[in-house]
Amino acid sequence: MEQTAQDNSTPAAAAATAATNGSDHAGATAAAPTEPRRAWFRHLLKFRLFSGEQPKISPHAVVDETAEIHESVEIGPFCVVGPHVKMGPGCKLLNNVTILGHTTIGSENVFFPNAVIGAPPQDLKYKGGNTRLEIGDGNTFREAVTVHVGTEKGGGVTRVGSRNLLMINSHLGHDVHLGSRCVISNNVMIAGHVVIGNNVSMMGLVGIHHFVTIGDFAYLGGAARIHHDVPPFVKVDGEDRIRALNTIGLKRAGFTDDDIAALKDAVRKIWFGRKKTFSQSLAEFDLMNGMNPHVKEMVEFLRRRDLGKHGRYLESLRTA
């Protein structure tokens, strides 16, 4: 699939660049987009819509004749595919999937029943423009997932990276930029203009305020209410409350013991240091020589967050 260059002139695009710079860390062996398929995903690709010799596109599906569909795509009964959709090889649409809008989809994505992809945004300012949705490779969209196209004033594009798992009834609003290798659990609600890094995990019922940025390797606990930017590498739950370092996630991603120890020390100093304000704790890092690169990324993220309004960097970039 041809990738469209990011337009950094918009708030969401600028924050996406800032949030994902250095996201595949040199000190870690985080899974690359070309990683071997996990067993559960390989099973999905082997799943057959029909038994025996049947057409790859069900006669009960409605596929616009101008849609660009690779010959290997399988489309089940009662699916609807609109006229501006482009879909790469190996994708599977089970039954009752709807894909609309100017939506470009990469290879080997799997869509479960009642997913609605590329619908118009839920934004009163949207005027029906030809805004887009771009999806990478190897994503799984489970039952009743909804993802909307962008808005004219929000950058015009919603982006989904690769190798993500979006579980039942999760929602990505307009102009969201989702990285790669993320897990979005059941009933997670992500508002418009949110930027999410790579390797992020969100447990069920998480709600994210619009214009929030989520850093790489963040872990959001069940039913968390996120109003402020979430720095990379940490665990958050409740109402924006930092709990600890995401140690298990970092170990699984191949971070070294030294990196994890440095990040643990930074988390302790910034959020759990006694008799110091948050700003005082953050200021200590100005004088530190040879700062661990991951700690530096966390500190720079926090400083950038403070430039915004209400703890959201993207708010400082809003033009409307």
N, C-alpha and C positions, 0 to 999 in steps of 0.2 A: 504494500500500500504506500502510495506517495504521501510523505509527511508534509504538513503545512507548517511553514516557519512561524514561530511565535511573534506576535506583534507586541513589543514591550512598551508601546505608547499608551496602553490601557492599564488601569490599576491592577486588574486580576493578572494580566500577563506579566507585568513588572514584578509582582509579588511571587508569581510562579517561578520566575527566573531566580529571584533571591532565595526562595525557600528551597529550591532543588539544586543550587550550586554546590558541587561537592557531595551530592547525595549518595553516590556510590563510593564510599570512603576508601581511601588507599590503605588504611590500616585495618580494613575489614574485608572479609570475603563474602559479602552479601551476594545473594543469588543474582546472576546476570540474566538479562532477558532471554538468552539462548540456553538457559539451564535445562537439563532433562526434565521431562514431564513427571510430576509426582503421580503415584499410582492412582489416586482418586481421579485425577484429571484425565489420565490415559483411559480410564474406564468410561468417562463421559464421551470421549471421542469415538469409542467403539460402540456406543449405544446406538441401536438401530431403531428408526421410527417404525419400520414395517418389517414383516417377515417375508422371506422369498424375494422374487424379482419385482420390485415396485419402482415407480418413478421417484427421482430424488425430490421433486416438488409435487406435493399432493394435489390431486385434481380439485380438492376442496379448499385449497389456499387461493388467496387473491394477491397476485403479484403484478404490479404495474409493468407494462411492456417496456417502458423506458428505464426501469431500474437496472443497474449494472450488477449482475449476480454471477459469481464464478460458477463454472459448470459443476464443481464438486460440492457446492452448498446443498444441504438437505433442509427442506421446508415442510413441516408437518401440516395436518389439516387445520383449517380455520385460522391460519395465519394471514396477516395483512402486511404487505410491503409496498411502500409508497414510491412515487415516481423519481424522487431525487436520491434514492438510497444506492450506495455502492458497497458491495460486500465481497471480501476476499475469500481465498480458498479455505475449505475445511470447516466452515461455520455450520452450526446446526441450530435450527429453530424447531423446538418441539411444537406441540399444538397451541393454538390461541395466542401466538406472539404477534405484537404489533410494532412495526418499525416504520417511522415516518420522517418527514423533514429532510433537510440537506445533511444526511447522516452518512459518514464514511466509516466503514468497519474493516479492520484488518483480518488476519487469518485465525482460524481455529477458535473462534468464540462460540460459546454455547448459551442459548437463551431458553429458559424454562417457561412453562405455561403462564400466561397472563402478564408477562413482562411487557411494558410499554416504553419504547425507546425512541427518542427524537421528537417527542410531542412538543407543542408550543410551550413557552415558559409561563409560569404563573406569576406574571408581573404586569401590573396595570400600565406600565410605560411601554410595553412591547407593542409595536405598530405593524407586526406582520412581516418584518424584513426577512431576507434570506440568510438568517443566522444559521450556525452549523453545530453539529456534534461530531467529534472525531474520537474513534475508539481504536486502541492498539490491538495487540495479538493475545490470544490465549486467556481471555477473561471468561468468567462464569457469572451469568446473571440469573439468579434463582427466581422462584415464583413471585410475581407481582412487583418486581423491581421497576422503578420509574427513573428515567434519566431524560432531562429536557435539553433542548438546544439553547444557545446563548441569546443574549439580547443586544439590540443595537448599541446601547450606551455602556454595556458591560464588557466590551471586547468582541462580541459577536460569535464566540465559540465556547462550547463546553468540551473539555478534553478528559478522556479516560486513558490511562497508560496501558500497561500489559501485565498479564498474570495476576489480575485482581480477582478476588472472590466477593461478590455482592450477594448477601444472603436475603432471605425472604422479606419482602415488603420494605426494603431499604430504598431511600430516595436521594438522588443527586439533583440539586436545583440548577437553575440556569447559570452559566458562566463559571461553574465549578471546574477546577483543574485538579484532577486526581492523579497521583503518581503511579508507580508500579509496585506489584507484590504487596498490595494492601488487603486486609481482611475487614470487610464492612458487615457487621452481624445483623441479625434480624431487627427490623423496625428502627434502624438508624435513620435519622432525619437530618440531612445536610442542606442548609439554606443556600441561597444564591451567592455567588462571588467568593466562595470559600476556596482556599488553596491548600492542598494536602500533599505532603511529601511522599517519599517512598517507604515501604515496609512499615506502614502504620497499621495498628490493630484497634478496632473499635468494637466494644461489646454491645450487647443488645440495648435498645432504647436510648442510645446516646442522641442528644440534640445539640446541633452546632449552629450558633448565631451567624448571620450573614457577615461577610468580610473578615472572617477569622482565618488565620494561617496555622496549619498544623505541621510541626517539624518532623523530620525523618525519624523512624523507629520510636515514635510516641505510642503509648498504650493508654487507651481511654476506657475506664471501667464502666460497667453496666449502669445505664440510666444517668450518666454524667451529663451535666448541663454546662456547655462550653460557651462562654461569652468573650473570652480573651484568647490571644494567640497562645498556642501550646508549644513550648520549646522542644527541640529534638531530644530523644533518648530517655524521656521521663515517663512516669506513670501518673495519671490524673484520674480523679473521680470526684463525685459530688459536684459542687459548684466551683469549678476551676481550681480545685485544690491539688497541689503537687504532693504526691505521696512518697515517691522514691524514684530511684533509677530503674529503668526497664532492664534489669540485669539479665533475666532469662532470655528476653528477646535479643539482646546484644550477644550473648553467648551463642545462641543458635545461629546468629548471622556471622559468627567467626571473629568477633572483636577479640583482641588480645587481652590477657589478664592485666597488663599495664594500662591499656586504654580504659578498661572498666574501672580499675582502681582510681585513675585520675578523674574520671567522670563522677564516681561516687564521692570523692573528696570535694569536687566542685558543687555537687548537689547539697552536700552537708553544709558547706560554707555559705551558699547563697540562700537556701531556704530554711536551714535548721540551726544556723549560728546564733548563739545567745548574745543578748545585749547589743545587737546591731540591727540597724534598719536594712531593708532590702537594698537600697541604693548604696549604703556603706559597704555591704558585703560584695556587691557587684564592682564597686570602685577598687577593691583590693586587687583585682585581676589586671588593672592598669599597670601595676608595678611588677608583674610576674614575668620573669625571663624564661624562655624555652617552654611556653605554654603548650600543652598537648593540643593537637589540631582539632580534636573533637570537642574539647573544652572551649577552645577559641570559637568554634562554630556556635556552641550554646550561648556563650557570652555575647557574641555579635548579634545573635537572634534576639536576645533579651533587650539589648540596646536599641535595636531597630524597632522592636515592639513599643518601646517607650516614646518613639517619635509619633506614634499614632494617637488616635482618640479612643478612649474607653478600653485601652489595652489591645487595640487592633491596629496593626501597622497599615493595613489596606485603607482604613478610614482616612489616613493622611493623604492618600492618593485620589480620593474621590473627587470627581468633577461635577457630579450631579446627584 
